[in-house]
Amino acid sequence: MAAGKTAAPFQKIPDACKTTGLSQYFLRKGCKDGSVPHIKSGPTYYVNVPALLEQLGVPPQTEANAASGR
């Protein structure tokens, strides 16, 4: 792996919850009603975290901002 570790674009709901700070209830409900960008593989939802953050209006973090905690 590369030295700079980045989050995977598609994450299971518990991981996406930790990454975004949103509740599992909100993410599950959004996946079911289509308001959260996701794909479904069998019974598992994979949330498209970068697309979700963009949809919510969160500016993308660059490596410099992520390293400094901004």
N, C-alpha and C positions, 0 to 999 in steps of 0.2 A: 504494500500500500504506500501511497505517497505520504510525505511528512505532514502535510496539512490535511487533517481528517475532516471531511464534510459529511453532513447528514444525508442519508439516502433520500431521494426524492419521493419514493413511495414507502410509507410506513404503516404497520398495523396500528389499529386504533390506540392501544395502550402506549405505544412509542410516540405516536403523533400527539397524544395528550401531553406527554412530558416535553416534547419539543415546542409545542405551541402554547401550552398553558391553558388550553381549553379543556372542558370536562369531557369524559368519555361519553356521557349522556348526550351532550351537544353534538359530538362527532358522529355517534351512531345514528341519532335522529336525522342529522344532515345528510348522511349517506343514504338513509332510507328514503328521504323526501327529495333527494337530488340537489340540495343546496350546497353540499360539500363535494368538491371534485375528488373522485375516487374511481377505483376499479374493484371488481369483485371476483375472487377466485374461489369457487366453491362457497363455503359459508363465511369466508374471511374477506373483510373489507380492507383495502389498501388505500390510504389517504394520500393524495398528491399534495404534499406539504408546501412546496414552493408555490403552486397554483392557489392553494387555500390562503396562504399569507398575502399573496398579491391581491386576491379577491377581497381580503379584509383591509387592504390598504397599508400593510406593513412594508416599509421600504426594505429592499434586499440588503443583506449584510455582506460587506466585502471582507476579505481575510484580515485587512488592517483593522477594521472596526470590530470584528469578532475577537481578535487577539487583545484589543485594548478594553473589551467589555462594553463597548458602546452600541 
